[in-house]
């Protein structure tokens, strides 16, 4: 599989995997000047790149970087960003500061991870009923907090 990357800015940083075993590519901020994210604030940070996978049965997923989240309380505002295989615009990362202090994003800072994943594209069939299952319609919290 190939992922084509287009720099939309001459000073954009290409995504890289930090180690051979890394599942994701680190995405870096592409900024003209630092951006301060106040506690509770959401800011879209540009990466300066666009991407195109060579297959349509996949998606690009944007995940938080664990160090930013655990040390500073900075994560993705939407939990996980989903980039469709046919999107060709600039990748941007919506960051939220859950911390108590302002957080400064600088050019080249690694702000998110990009993971490619296959996507199942089923045929949807409307029905009047669903097959029974062991769980049934039991929802939130129905399986408890500890293993049985």
N, C-alpha and C positions, 0 to 999 in steps of 0.2 A: 504494500500500500504506500501511496505517496501523499504528502500534504504540501501543496504549493503555498508559499508565503510571499506576499507582496509587501514591500516597505512602502508605506504611504507618506513617510517622512524620512528625510535623509539621515536623521539621527535616531531612528527607531532601532531597538535592540531585538535581534532575532531570538525566538524562543529556543531554549536549550534544556536538555535533561541534565540535572545536576550530577547524577551517577548512572552507571550502566543499568542498574536495577530500578531507576526512577520510572514510575508509571506515567507521570505527566511531564510536560514541558513548562518551565518557568516562564511566565509572561512578565515583562518589565514595563514600567510606566514610561511614557514618552511625553515629556513635559518641557515647556519653555522656561518655566519657573516653578519652584516648589508649591505644593498645594497643602494647606492645613485643613484637616478634617476635625471639626469640633466634636466633643462628646454628643452622641445622638444624631449627628449629621450624616447624610448620605451624599456622596460625591461620585460622579462618573469620571473615571480616570482613563484617558486614551492610551493605547499601546502603540499606535503608529503603524500597525500592520493589519492586513486582511489575509484570510486563509481560504483555501479551496481544496477539500479532499478529492481524490480521484474516483470516489465512489459515492453514490447517492444513498446507500443503505447504512449510513453512519451519522453520528452527530459529534460535535465538539462540545465538551462539557468544561465549564470553568468552575474551579473549586478554590476555596480559601487556602492560603498557606498556613500551616499549623503554627508556625512560629509567630506570625503576625496576630493570629487569633488568641493564642495562649499567653503571649507576653504583653500585648497591647490592646486586646479586645477588638481588633480590626478584622472584619470578615466581609464576605459578600452579602450585600443587602437582600438579595433574592435567594440566599442559601446556595443554590447551584445555578449557574448560568447555562442555558441551553442555546447553542448556536446551530441552526439548521444547516444541512449540507449545501444548500443553494444560496446561503447568505454570502454576499461579497463585500459588505461594508467593513469599516474599521472595527476591530474588536475593542470594546470598551468594557471596563470592569467597574461595576457599581459597588463601591466600598462603603461600609457603615462603621462608625466608631462607637463600639459598645463600652469603651473604656471611660475613665474619669478624667483623663488629660487629653488635650489636643494632640493629634498625631500628624506628623509632616511626611508627605510623600514627595520624594525627589526623583529627578530623571534617572532612569536606569534601575530604580528599586524594583526588586521582584515582588509583585503584588498578588499574583494568582497562579494557579496551575491549569494547564490546558491538557485535557485527556480526550483521546478519541475513543469512541465506543460504537459497536454495531447497534443498529436499531431494528427491531422487528416491526414490520408494517403489515398488520393483519387486515383482512377484510372484515369490516364491522357488520354484524347481523343483528337487527333489532328482534327482540323476543319478548314474549309475555311472561316468561319465567326463566329462572336459572337452575342448573342442577344443584342438588343438595350437597353440602360439605360438612365435615365434622364441626367446623367453627360456626358455620351459618352466618347470621348477621351480627354476632357479638363483635363489638368494636373497641374503641379506645379503652385501654387498660384491662380488657377482658381476660388476658392471659397472665396477669399478675406481675409482680416485680422480681420474684425469685423463681429459680427452676424447681420443678416438681420432682 
